Amino acid sequence: MFQTSLYSRGRQITRSNGKYKFITTQPVPYGTRPAHIHMRISGKGQQDIITQIYFKGDPHISGDSAANHPDAVNRILEVKTQSNGDKHLTFDVFLGKEVKPGDDFFSEICGLYETKNGNIEFARLEDLLLVKVNGQIIASCRYKGGNQFIGGAANEEVLVEFIKEEGIPMKVKTASIIDPKNTSEGIKIMKY
Protein backbone atom coordinates (compact mmCIF):
# COMPACT_ATOMS: atom_id res chain seq x y z
CA MET A 1 0.00 0.00 0.00
CA PHE A 2 1.31 3.44 -0.92
CA GLN A 3 0.50 6.56 1.02
CA THR A 4 0.65 9.98 -0.52
CA SER A 5 0.63 13.38 1.06
CA LEU A 6 -0.94 16.60 -0.08
CA TYR A 7 2.35 18.24 0.87
CA SER A 8 5.75 17.07 -0.32
CA ARG A 9 9.15 18.32 0.72
CA GLY A 10 12.52 17.90 -0.82
CA ARG A 11 16.06 19.20 -0.52
CA GLN A 12 18.43 19.72 -3.37
CA ILE A 13 21.92 21.10 -3.97
CA THR A 14 22.67 23.11 -7.11
CA ARG A 15 25.32 22.13 -9.62
CA SER A 16 28.67 23.91 -9.42
CA ASN A 17 27.41 26.51 -11.94
CA GLY A 18 24.46 27.32 -9.66
CA LYS A 19 21.81 25.68 -11.84
CA TYR A 20 19.14 23.44 -10.40
CA LYS A 21 16.41 21.23 -11.77
CA PHE A 22 13.73 19.09 -10.18
CA ILE A 23 10.86 17.03 -11.50
CA THR A 24 7.44 17.19 -9.88
CA THR A 25 3.77 17.18 -10.68
CA GLN A 26 2.17 20.55 -11.14
CA PRO A 27 0.22 21.43 -8.01
CA VAL A 28 -3.44 22.35 -8.18
CA PRO A 29 -5.32 25.18 -6.49
CA TYR A 30 -7.02 24.44 -3.19
CA GLY A 31 -9.87 26.44 -1.73
CA THR A 32 -9.35 29.95 -3.03
CA ARG A 33 -5.54 29.68 -3.06
CA PRO A 34 -3.80 29.44 -6.43
CA ALA A 35 -1.53 26.49 -7.17
CA HIS A 36 1.93 27.22 -5.79
CA ILE A 37 5.26 25.78 -4.70
CA HIS A 38 6.98 26.93 -1.50
CA MET A 39 10.73 27.40 -1.73
CA ARG A 40 13.55 28.24 0.65
CA ILE A 41 16.79 28.98 -1.17
CA SER A 42 20.06 29.10 0.79
CA GLY A 43 23.69 29.52 -0.10
CA LYS A 44 26.86 29.75 1.95
CA GLY A 45 27.50 33.39 2.75
CA GLN A 46 24.24 34.35 1.01
CA GLN A 47 20.96 35.64 2.46
CA ASP A 48 18.20 33.01 2.44
CA ILE A 49 15.06 33.57 0.39
CA ILE A 50 11.73 32.09 1.46
CA THR A 51 9.10 32.46 -1.25
CA GLN A 52 6.32 30.89 -3.30
CA ILE A 53 6.03 30.52 -7.07
CA TYR A 54 2.72 30.56 -8.93
CA PHE A 55 1.57 29.62 -12.45
CA LYS A 56 0.33 32.03 -15.13
CA GLY A 57 -3.29 31.57 -16.03
CA ASP A 58 -4.36 30.34 -12.60
CA PRO A 59 -7.79 31.96 -12.05
CA HIS A 60 -7.21 32.15 -8.27
CA ILE A 61 -4.25 34.57 -8.56
CA SER A 62 -6.42 37.68 -8.87
CA GLY A 63 -8.23 36.93 -5.61
CA ASP A 64 -5.17 35.94 -3.57
CA SER A 65 -3.54 38.78 -1.63
CA ALA A 66 -0.07 37.18 -1.72
CA ALA A 67 -0.12 36.12 -5.38
CA ASN A 68 -1.53 39.37 -6.77
CA HIS A 69 0.76 41.60 -4.69
CA PRO A 70 3.01 43.73 -6.96
CA ASP A 71 6.13 42.02 -5.51
CA ALA A 72 4.85 38.64 -6.78
CA VAL A 73 4.87 39.58 -10.48
CA ASN A 74 8.24 37.85 -11.13
CA ARG A 75 7.10 34.74 -9.28
CA ILE A 76 4.09 34.06 -11.52
CA LEU A 77 5.68 31.75 -14.05
CA GLU A 78 4.68 30.53 -17.49
CA VAL A 79 4.56 26.78 -17.92
CA LYS A 80 6.02 25.92 -21.33
CA THR A 81 5.65 22.68 -23.26
CA GLN A 82 8.78 21.09 -24.72
CA SER A 83 8.84 19.22 -28.05
CA ASN A 84 8.56 15.86 -26.23
CA GLY A 85 5.37 17.01 -24.44
CA ASP A 86 7.02 17.56 -21.06
CA LYS A 87 6.22 20.83 -19.35
CA HIS A 88 8.80 23.06 -17.69
CA LEU A 89 9.25 26.48 -16.18
CA THR A 90 12.22 28.63 -15.25
CA PHE A 91 12.70 30.44 -11.97
CA ASP A 92 15.97 32.35 -11.71
CA VAL A 93 17.09 33.18 -8.18
CA PHE A 94 19.63 35.80 -7.19
CA LEU A 95 20.87 35.77 -3.60
CA GLY A 96 22.39 38.76 -1.86
CA LYS A 97 25.23 38.79 0.62
CA GLU A 98 24.23 37.27 3.93
CA VAL A 99 23.26 39.60 6.72
CA LYS A 100 23.10 37.59 9.91
CA PRO A 101 22.45 38.71 13.47
CA GLY A 102 24.59 37.31 16.24
CA ASP A 103 23.61 35.04 19.10
CA ASP A 104 23.40 38.01 21.47
CA PHE A 105 20.86 39.75 19.25
CA PHE A 106 18.64 36.66 19.06
CA SER A 107 18.95 36.23 22.83
CA GLU A 108 17.87 39.83 23.35
CA ILE A 109 14.80 39.72 21.09
CA CYS A 110 13.43 36.21 21.66
CA GLY A 111 10.68 35.88 24.22
CA LEU A 112 7.05 36.67 24.87
CA TYR A 113 5.57 40.07 23.98
CA GLU A 114 2.25 41.53 25.08
CA THR A 115 0.29 43.40 22.40
CA LYS A 116 -3.23 44.85 22.24
CA ASN A 117 -4.21 41.81 20.12
CA GLY A 118 -2.82 39.25 22.58
CA ASN A 119 0.59 37.76 23.16
CA ILE A 120 3.17 37.07 20.43
CA GLU A 121 6.13 34.77 20.97
CA PHE A 122 9.43 34.95 19.08
CA ALA A 123 11.83 32.01 18.98
CA ARG A 124 14.98 31.21 17.03
CA LEU A 125 15.41 28.33 14.60
CA GLU A 126 18.94 28.45 13.18
CA ASP A 127 19.03 31.78 11.30
CA LEU A 128 15.23 32.25 11.22
CA LEU A 129 12.96 34.05 13.64
CA LEU A 130 9.75 32.10 14.30
CA VAL A 131 6.61 34.09 15.09
CA LYS A 132 4.15 32.17 17.29
CA VAL A 133 0.63 33.04 18.35
CA ASN A 134 -1.08 30.76 20.89
CA GLY A 135 1.83 28.32 20.47
CA GLN A 136 1.21 28.06 16.70
CA ILE A 137 3.97 29.14 14.30
CA ILE A 138 2.40 31.68 11.96
CA ALA A 139 5.55 32.91 10.21
CA SER A 140 9.23 32.18 9.77
CA CYS A 141 11.17 35.34 9.07
CA ARG A 142 14.64 36.01 7.69
CA TYR A 143 16.86 38.84 8.90
CA LYS A 144 16.54 41.95 6.73
CA GLY A 145 19.13 44.08 8.49
CA GLY A 146 19.04 46.67 11.23
CA ASN A 147 16.51 45.35 13.74
CA GLN A 148 14.11 44.00 11.11
CA PHE A 149 12.97 40.56 9.97
CA ILE A 150 10.67 39.77 7.04
CA GLY A 151 8.77 36.66 6.12
CA GLY A 152 5.43 35.01 6.34
CA ALA A 153 3.14 32.09 5.94
CA ALA A 154 -0.10 31.45 4.10
CA ASN A 155 -1.48 34.71 2.70
CA GLU A 156 0.42 36.97 5.07
CA GLU A 157 3.84 38.54 4.83
CA VAL A 158 5.03 40.49 7.84
CA LEU A 159 7.77 42.91 8.76
CA VAL A 160 8.92 42.51 12.36
CA GLU A 161 10.90 45.37 13.87
CA PHE A 162 12.48 45.38 17.31
CA ILE A 163 12.97 48.71 19.04
CA LYS A 164 15.28 49.17 22.02
CA GLU A 165 14.93 52.29 24.11
CA GLU A 166 16.83 53.12 27.25
CA GLY A 167 15.13 52.11 30.47
CA ILE A 168 12.13 50.22 28.99
CA PRO A 169 11.60 46.61 27.91
CA MET A 170 12.26 45.63 24.31
CA LYS A 171 9.42 46.71 22.00
CA VAL A 172 8.20 44.94 18.88
CA LYS A 173 6.21 46.27 15.94
CA THR A 174 4.71 43.89 13.38
CA ALA A 175 3.20 45.14 10.14
CA SER A 176 1.49 43.28 7.33
CA ILE A 177 3.16 43.88 3.96
CA ILE A 178 -0.12 43.12 2.21
CA ASP A 179 -2.34 45.21 4.48
CA PRO A 180 -0.29 48.09 5.98
CA LYS A 181 -3.21 49.02 8.28
CA ASN A 182 -2.79 45.67 10.02
CA THR A 183 -0.05 46.50 12.53
CA SER A 184 0.57 45.51 16.11
CA GLU A 185 2.93 46.81 18.78
CA GLY A 186 3.92 45.41 22.13
CA ILE A 187 6.53 45.10 24.86
CA LYS A 188 8.54 42.14 26.04
CA ILE A 189 7.12 40.53 29.15
CA MET A 190 9.22 37.36 29.33
CA LYS A 191 12.74 36.52 28.15
CA TYR A 192 13.83 32.97 27.28
C-alpha positions in Angstrom: 0.0 0.0 0.0 1.3 3.4 -0.9 0.5 6.6 1.0 0.7 10.0 -0.5 0.6 13.4 1.1 -0.9 16.6 -0.1 2.3 18.2 0.9 5.7 17.1 -0.3 9.1 18.3 0.7 12.5 17.9 -0.8 16.1 19.2 -0.5 18.4 19.7 -3.4 21.9 21.1 -4.0 22.7 23.1 -7.1 25.3 22.1 -9.6 28.7 23.9 -9.4 27.4 26.5 -11.9 24.5 27.3 -9.7 21.8 25.7 -11.8 19.1 23.4 -10.4 16.4 21.2 -11.8 13.7 19.1 -10.2 10.9 17.0 -11.5 7.4 17.2 -9.9 3.8 17.2 -10.7 2.2 20.6 -11.1 0.2 21.4 -8.0 -3.4 22.4 -8.2 -5.3 25.2 -6.5 -7.0 24.4 -3.2 -9.9 26.4 -1.7 -9.4 29.9 -3.0 -5.5 29.7 -3.1 -3.8 29.4 -6.4 -1.5 26.5 -7.2 1.9 27.2 -5.8 5.3 25.8 -4.7 7.0 26.9 -1.5 10.7 27.4 -1.7 13.5 28.2 0.7 16.8 29.0 -1.2 20.1 29.1 0.8 23.7 29.5 -0.1 26.9 29.7 1.9 27.5 33.4 2.7 24.2 34.3 1.0 21.0 35.6 2.5 18.2 33.0 2.4 15.1 33.6 0.4 11.7 32.1 1.5 9.1 32.5 -1.2 6.3 30.9 -3.3 6.0 30.5 -7.1 2.7 30.6 -8.9 1.6 29.6 -12.4 0.3 32.0 -15.1 -3.3 31.6 -16.0 -4.4 30.3 -12.6 -7.8 32.0 -12.0 -7.2 32.2 -8.3 -4.2 34.6 -8.6 -6.4 37.7 -8.9 -8.2 36.9 -5.6 -5.2 35.9 -3.6 -3.5 38.8 -1.6 -0.1 37.2 -1.7 -0.1 36.1 -5.4 -1.5 39.4 -6.8 0.8 41.6 -4.7 3.0 43.7 -7.0 6.1 42.0 -5.5 4.9 38.6 -6.8 4.9 39.6 -10.5 8.2 37.9 -11.1 7.1 34.7 -9.3 4.1 34.1 -11.5 5.7 31.7 -14.1 4.7 30.5 -17.5 4.6 26.8 -17.9 6.0 25.9 -21.3 5.6 22.7 -23.3 8.8 21.1 -24.7 8.8 19.2 -28.0 8.6 15.9 -26.2 5.4 17.0 -24.4 7.0 17.6 -21.1 6.2 20.8 -19.3 8.8 23.1 -17.7 9.3 26.5 -16.2 12.2 28.6 -15.2 12.7 30.4 -12.0 16.0 32.3 -11.7 17.1 33.2 -8.2 19.6 35.8 -7.2 20.9 35.8 -3.6 22.4 38.8 -1.9 25.2 38.8 0.6 24.2 37.3 3.9 23.3 39.6 6.7 23.1 37.6 9.9 22.4 38.7 13.5 24.6 37.3 16.2 23.6 35.0 19.1 23.4 38.0 21.5 20.9 39.8 19.2 18.6 36.7 19.1 18.9 36.2 22.8 17.9 39.8 23.3 14.8 39.7 21.1 13.4 36.2 21.7 10.7 35.9 24.2 7.0 36.7 24.9 5.6 40.1 24.0 2.3 41.5 25.1 0.3 43.4 22.4 -3.2 44.9 22.2 -4.2 41.8 20.1 -2.8 39.3 22.6 0.6 37.8 23.2 3.2 37.1 20.4 6.1 34.8 21.0 9.4 35.0 19.1 11.8 32.0 19.0 15.0 31.2 17.0 15.4 28.3 14.6 18.9 28.4 13.2 19.0 31.8 11.3 15.2 32.2 11.2 13.0 34.0 13.6 9.8 32.1 14.3 6.6 34.1 15.1 4.2 32.2 17.3 0.6 33.0 18.4 -1.1 30.8 20.9 1.8 28.3 20.5 1.2 28.1 16.7 4.0 29.1 14.3 2.4 31.7 12.0 5.5 32.9 10.2 9.2 32.2 9.8 11.2 35.3 9.1 14.6 36.0 7.7 16.9 38.8 8.9 16.5 41.9 6.7 19.1 44.1 8.5 19.0 46.7 11.2 16.5 45.3 13.7 14.1 44.0 11.1 13.0 40.6 10.0 10.7 39.8 7.0 8.8 36.7 6.1 5.4 35.0 6.3 3.1 32.1 5.9 -0.1 31.4 4.1 -1.5 34.7 2.7 0.4 37.0 5.1 3.8 38.5 4.8 5.0 40.5 7.8 7.8 42.9 8.8 8.9 42.5 12.4 10.9 45.4 13.9 12.5 45.4 17.3 13.0 48.7 19.0 15.3 49.2 22.0 14.9 52.3 24.1 16.8 53.1 27.3 15.1 52.1 30.5 12.1 50.2 29.0 11.6 46.6 27.9 12.3 45.6 24.3 9.4 46.7 22.0 8.2 44.9 18.9 6.2 46.3 15.9 4.7 43.9 13.4 3.2 45.1 10.1 1.5 43.3 7.3 3.2 43.9 4.0 -0.1 43.1 2.2 -2.3 45.2 4.5 -0.3 48.1 6.0 -3.2 49.0 8.3 -2.8 45.7 10.0 -0.1 46.5 12.5 0.6 45.5 16.1 2.9 46.8 18.8 3.9 45.4 22.1 6.5 45.1 24.9 8.5 42.1 26.0 7.1 40.5 29.2 9.2 37.4 29.3 12.7 36.5 28.2 13.8 33.0 27.3 
